[in-house]
Amino acid sequence: MSVSGIESVGFTPYVAPSVSPAAAARTSGGQEFGDLVLDGLDRLESVQDRSDALAVKAATGDLTSIHDYTIAASEAQVTTQLTVAIRNKAVEAFTEIMRMQV
């Protein structure tokens, strides 16, 4: 389905990082997970920075289309909610592991 004019918005959707087969085959695991976490946080920061920049443009009257800011703000909100949910699940999993008796 195509929406006319969406190309002019410059909207770049969040794309989850893909793991290469070579990286998946490695046995050290910890480094790749850490890289994925850092990459996700970097992407969250860039989405929030874009939203903040558009908010400043909207406040100063330099933004020609308020839809750009609305989309960016919604994307930043959803990305932040996803990041918080993942963090909560990780903390919950860590707590469960710490409760296990050895």
Buried (B, 14 or more C-beta within 10 A) or exposed (E): EEEEEEEEEEEEEEEEEEEEEEEEEEEEEEEBEEEBBEEBEEBBEBBBEBBBEBBEBBEEEEBEEEEBBEBBBEBBEEBBEEBEEEEEEEEEEEEEEEEEEE
